[in-house]
């Protein structure tokens, strides 16, 4: 009896082991969904990883951070994601809360890991920046005043510049839009900790209505926004809020296409946002999950973190000098760029992010 039990257990364990092994000659396919701000570094890192891991095939997809969460929960994708990397780790807490309403299973195989860091900054064409921020300090009230007066001639600028045009992403689809409205609401209320109680008041409702009326067709992703900002140039795009990483990385592109480039302005305080990778359980077997973990661990190693730095991100591990990394944008003397930024605060909690989306949807 004892011998039969041991034999039975051996068969079960062997079967389980075989179930999680790749087929001979087969590959583990990992589908990664990330924000567009990570598009350039992830493409480079994908090539390096696949060269050294012939049995793992990576496919990259890019969406706004809120879309990443919504489309996964609502199963709107026409593919099965393996790894989700929203720009803000707080979005994964939202996913876990919403997933819990459907099943008691933990949505992730392992603890989500931060793979890169950046923060929200503003960019402006230099002549516009000198009018709005003569002391080189970003000012939310000056932006609000410009939105109300609408015309550059009315706020001390050249009348030939036409209307004042501010760009930000859609807060119902993108993390940077949500963080922009968080920081703006903090300034409006004179607080540094926006919560679900103080955000629901007429002052903030009025602010959201003003901004929504003033921002024309906000895009769903931050990198797309900055590409539009560069392409449109002065007179069609004056000031925008984006991530520091892409502002640094695309600065030289603007200089070429517009024969000038923008200046970076740090918001004070600003919000540090951490791109965080989570390996999902739904439709992902154990072997694929282990392959995915190998890729996430790879991203956090020093050599790969230097590649993130090359694209304007800040390392998640200590000891990497931002200026000494080859091709680092911090060595390019970009106007306004700072190794040591002003005060940074944590991203708002999930409930506040939800309130921001609802306020934006209701604003008119």
Order of alpha helices (4+ residues) and beta strands (2+ residues): alpha-beta-alpha-beta-alpha-beta-alpha-beta-alpha-alpha-beta-alpha-alpha-alpha-beta-alpha-alpha-beta-beta-alpha-alpha-beta-alpha
